[in-house]
Amino acid sequence: MARAAAARALPAATRTRARARPKAARKPASRRRVAGGVVWIGVVGVLLAGVVALNVAVLRLNMQLDDVGRERTQLRADNAQLSTQIAARAASGRIVAVASDQLGVAPVTAENRTYLDLRR
C-alpha cells in the first residue's frame, strides 16, 4: 500500500503507465475483418447459386419425368387397343368363316376323315 500511496504522490509526468498500442496497428486488423466479411459473402453467394442451379436441374428432370409418364400412359392405351384387335382377329368363328369363304376349306367331319399309314 505504501507504493500505491507513493505513486499517487508523484506528479503525473513521473508515473509510468502502460502505453496503449498505436491506432495505426488497428487499421490492418479492421481491413482484415472487412476482407474476411467480403470473402464470406462471396462464399455464401456461391453456395446460394449452387442451390439455385440444383433446383433448376431437379425441375428439368421432373418435367422430363412427366413427359415420359404421359408417353407411357399413351403406349399402354395403344397396347390395350392392339390387344383388343388381335383378340377380335383371332376369334375362332371368324377364322372358320374366312377359311370356308375365301380358301374353300371345310371343317372335318367323321365321314371325310382318312388316316395315313406311315409304316410302309
C-alpha positions in Angstrom: 0.0 0.0 0.0 2.9 2.3 0.6 3.8 2.0 -3.1 0.3 2.9 -4.2 0.4 6.0 -1.9 3.8 6.9 -3.2 2.6 6.6 -6.8 -0.3 8.9 -6.1 2.0 11.4 -4.6 4.3 11.6 -7.6 3.3 14.0 -10.3 1.5 12.7 -13.4 4.6 13.1 -15.6 6.7 10.8 -13.5 4.2 8.0 -13.2 4.8 5.1 -15.7 1.8 3.9 -17.5 1.4 1.0 -19.9 1.2 2.6 -23.2 -1.7 1.8 -25.5 -1.0 0.4 -28.9 -0.9 2.9 -31.7 -4.1 3.3 -33.6 -2.3 2.6 -36.8 -2.0 -1.0 -35.8 -5.7 -1.4 -35.5 -6.4 -0.4 -39.1 -5.0 -3.5 -40.7 -7.0 -5.7 -38.3 -10.2 -3.9 -39.3 -9.2 -4.2 -43.0 -8.7 -7.9 -42.4 -12.2 -8.1 -40.9 -13.7 -6.4 -43.9 -11.8 -8.6 -46.3 -13.0 -11.7 -44.3 -16.6 -10.5 -44.4 -16.3 -10.0 -48.2 -14.9 -13.5 -48.6 -17.8 -14.9 -46.5 -20.4 -13.0 -48.5 -18.8 -14.4 -51.7 -18.8 -18.0 -50.3 -22.5 -17.7 -49.3 -23.3 -16.2 -52.7 -21.6 -19.1 -54.5 -23.4 -21.6 -52.3 -26.8 -20.0 -53.0 -26.1 -20.0 -56.7 -25.3 -23.7 -56.4 -28.6 -24.4 -54.6 -30.5 -22.5 -57.3 -28.7 -24.4 -60.1 -29.5 -27.7 -58.3 -33.2 -26.7 -58.1 -33.3 -25.8 -61.8 -31.8 -29.2 -62.6 -34.4 -31.0 -60.5 -37.2 -29.1 -62.1 -35.9 -30.1 -65.6 -35.7 -33.7 -64.6 -39.3 -33.6 -63.2 -40.5 -32.1 -66.5 -38.8 -34.9 -68.4 -40.3 -37.5 -66.0 -43.7 -36.1 -66.5 -43.3 -36.3 -70.3 -42.1 -39.9 -70.0 -45.1 -40.7 -67.8 -47.5 -39.3 -70.3 -45.8 -41.3 -73.1 -46.0 -44.5 -71.0 -49.8 -43.9 -70.5 -50.3 -43.4 -74.2 -48.3 -46.6 -75.0 -50.3 -48.6 -72.6 -53.5 -47.4 -74.2 -52.2 -48.2 -77.6 -51.2 -51.7 -76.4 -54.6 -52.3 -75.0 -56.2 -51.3 -78.3 -53.9 -53.5 -80.3 -54.6 -56.4 -77.9 -58.3 -56.0 -78.5 -57.8 -56.0 -82.3 -55.6 -59.2 -82.0 -58.3 -60.9 -79.9 -61.0 -59.9 -82.4 -59.0 -61.2 -85.4 -58.0 -64.4 -83.6 -61.6 -65.3 -82.8 -62.3 -68.9 -83.9 -65.7 -68.1 -85.5 -64.1 -65.5 -87.7 -61.2 -67.8 -88.7 -63.7 -70.6 -89.7 -65.7 -68.1 -91.7 -62.7 -66.8 -93.5 -61.3 -70.3 -94.1 -64.5 -71.6 -95.6 -65.4 -68.5 -97.7 -62.0 -67.4 -99.0 -60.0 -70.6 -99.0 -62.7 -73.2 -99.5 -61.7 -75.2 -96.5 -64.4 -77.1 -94.7 -64.4 -78.4 -91.2 -63.5 -82.1 -90.8 -66.4 -84.5 -90.1 -66.4 -88.2 -89.2 -67.2 -89.2 -92.8 -64.4 -87.5 -94.6 -61.7 -88.4 -92.2 -58.8 -90.5 -93.5 -55.7 -91.9 -91.9 -52.3 -92.4 -93.4 -50.2 -95.4 -92.7 -46.6 -94.2 -92.3 -45.1 -97.6 -91.5 -44.7 -98.5 -95.2 
